[in-house]
Amino acid sequence: MPQAPLAAPDRTSPAAEPAVVARAVGVTRRYAGHTALDSVDFEIREGELLGLLGPNGAGKSTLVNLLTGLRQVTSGRCELFGGDPRRPENRLRIGVTPQETGLPETLRVTEVVDFVAAHYPDPVDRGELLDRFGLTPLARRQTGGLSGGEKRRLAVALAFVGRPRLVFLDEPTTGLDVEARKALWDRVAEFHAGGGTVLLTSHYLEEVEALAERVVVLGRGRVLADDTVAAIRGLVDVHRVSLVAGELPRLPGVVSERREDGRVHLMTTDPDRLVRELVTRGVDFSGLEVRPTSLEEAFLTIAGS
Ligand SMILES: Nc1ncnc2c1ncn2[C@@H]1O[C@H](COP(=O)(O)OP(=O)(O)OP(=O)(O)O)[C@@H](O)[C@H]1O
């Protein structure tokens, strides 16, 4: 039997442009002289599933913490449902799974769900929530005895207890095995299909690709790209062509070139074309290696270019 949606979004004017539910305007956040976010403009529109992608230290959690009212901007402005993210009436409409969750160790899973549910006017039925997130067999267990993956699943489920309009999931699938990750993606997709809005942060393009429509890439505290998943895939689909060679001619499609330990490393979005060019132009090379870069390397390439 189909279950009722977890989300209860207000769509007051469906014909109009989707409303902006959360926004950062020229936001800078510094920590003791270190700039974690630098003049960031960012918005989440009603009903979208937005991926926030970036390497370690890019500023993703900082942005989530500012938009959910847990931290304050150094300069600029953050809004949640058009108001101050720190106001309880705005925070009641969101659900959050922070990157690190401290669950009270001696409470049972059911007690943690009840505790969180008590803060909301119309929480989801406990049994239904546990069922959806595959937590029913763990219901009587104390959270201190759960595995890392089980704790993570509970932490994500808690974001949905209050029937939020907007959920912030900060690296929700860290520590989950493939099956649990897929199951969680299905729950997030269901919430979105029911009209819910989602901001999902991740290191994994695969995860963002499976779920998101729009992707914002953060790097070193700045917005590097804001586009569709397909466009971002094109941007970060970078290969490393590495070889031993002398001076190289100008080659098409090379995003960056670096020499290290007698080898040249060329970053390119089209490695086949690059290798053909090397051969056609009669470049004398040896030790050719072509490999896909990690997302991390691709981000750093974009950030540096
Ligand atoms: N409370 C803090 N005190 C000092 N520096 C901080 C604090 N929180 C974050 N930072 C710094 O701000 C920068 C951005 O951190 P943030 O956690 O927002 O990045 P992130 O993109 O979420 O990274 P990750 O993917 O590793 O979680 C980092 O350089 C981090 O060290």
The ligand as an SDF file (V2000), in Angstrom:
LIG
                    3D

 31 33  0  0  0  0  0  0  0  0999 V2000
   34.6140   25.7040   14.2570 N   0  0  0  0  0  0  0  0  0  0  0  0
   35.6310   25.9260   13.4370 C   0  0  0  0  0  0  0  0  0  0  0  0
   36.7600   26.5350   13.8760 N   0  0  0  0  0  0  0  0  0  0  0  0
   37.8000   26.7920   13.0480 C   0  0  0  0  0  0  0  0  0  0  0  0
   37.7890   26.4740   11.7260 N   0  0  0  0  0  0  0  0  0  0  0  0
   36.7070   25.8620   11.2400 C   0  0  0  0  0  0  0  0  0  0  0  0
   35.5720   25.5560   12.0560 C   0  0  0  0  0  0  0  0  0  0  0  0
   34.6410   24.9490   11.2780 N   0  0  0  0  0  0  0  0  0  0  0  0
   35.1540   24.8670   10.0320 C   0  0  0  0  0  0  0  0  0  0  0  0
   36.3970   25.4180   10.0090 N   0  0  0  0  0  0  0  0  0  0  0  0
   37.2750   25.5320    8.8300 C   0  0  0  0  0  0  0  0  0  0  0  0
   36.5230   26.1160    7.7700 O   0  0  0  0  0  0  0  0  0  0  0  0
   36.7910   25.4610    6.5350 C   0  0  0  0  0  0  0  0  0  0  0  0
   35.5040   24.9010    5.9540 C   0  0  0  0  0  0  0  0  0  0  0  0
   35.0760   23.8300    6.7660 O   0  0  0  0  0  0  0  0  0  0  0  0
   33.7190   23.0300    6.4910 P   0  0  0  0  0  0  0  0  0  0  0  0
   33.5680   22.0390    7.5840 O   0  0  0  0  0  0  0  0  0  0  0  0
   32.6240   23.9920    6.2630 O   0  0  0  0  0  0  0  0  0  0  0  0
   34.0720   22.3030    5.1060 O   0  0  0  0  0  0  0  0  0  0  0  0
   33.3570   21.0810    4.4010 P   0  0  0  0  0  0  0  0  0  0  0  0
   33.2370   21.4490    2.9550 O   0  0  0  0  0  0  0  0  0  0  0  0
   32.0920   20.7430    5.1050 O   0  0  0  0  0  0  0  0  0  0  0  0
   34.4420   19.9580    4.5820 O   0  0  0  0  0  0  0  0  0  0  0  0
   34.2770   18.3680    4.7470 P   0  0  0  0  0  0  0  0  0  0  0  0
   33.8650   17.8570    3.4260 O   0  0  0  0  0  0  0  0  0  0  0  0
   35.6550   17.9580    5.1270 O   0  0  0  0  0  0  0  0  0  0  0  0
   33.2810   18.1470    5.8150 O   0  0  0  0  0  0  0  0  0  0  0  0
   37.8330   24.3990    6.8390 C   0  0  0  0  0  0  0  0  0  0  0  0
   39.1050   24.9260    6.5270 O   0  0  0  0  0  0  0  0  0  0  0  0
   37.6860   24.1590    8.3250 C   0  0  0  0  0  0  0  0  0  0  0  0
   38.9160   23.7640    8.9080 O   0  0  0  0  0  0  0  0  0  0  0  0
  1  2  1  0
  2  3  1  0
  2  7  2  0
  3  4  2  0
  4  5  1  0
  5  6  2  0
  6  7  1  0
  6 10  1  0
  7  8  1  0
  8  9  2  0
  9 10  1  0
 10 11  1  0
 11 12  1  0
 11 30  1  0
 12 13  1  0
 13 14  1  0
 13 28  1  0
 14 15  1  0
 15 16  1  0
 16 17  2  0
 16 18  1  0
 16 19  1  0
 19 20  1  0
 20 21  2  0
 20 22  1  0
 20 23  1  0
 23 24  1  0
 24 25  2  0
 24 26  1  0
 24 27  1  0
 28 29  1  0
 28 30  1  0
 30 31  1  0
M  END
$$$$
